[in-house]
Amino acid sequence: MFRDSSRAEQQAAKAVRYLSSRNEHFAHERHIAIEGARTAGLQIVALEDHPSLQDLVVTLHHAYTHTLQQTNAIKIIENHEGMRVVNNTR
């Protein structure tokens, strides 16, 4: 993300401070708004600027949300080759 910048270390340090700030985020499951991420120096591309990609991401999100709500699954990890691990409640 900062590879080509002459200030890469400073930019990375600023991003790390923002992302690891307990005062800002409290816990790691908290939402990070696009404006805050950009202010921290992260290079963000808005999903809304790419409608076809946004549709695919929202579809995937809904598929996982429904799966987690309608089954005993509590965690799903899947790679690009279709291999997956699904943790279920007992």
Secondary structure by P-SEA (a helix, b strand, c coil): ccccccaaaaaaaaaaaaaacccccccccccccaaaaaaaccccccccccaaaaaaaaaaaaaaaaaaacccccbbbbcccccccccccc
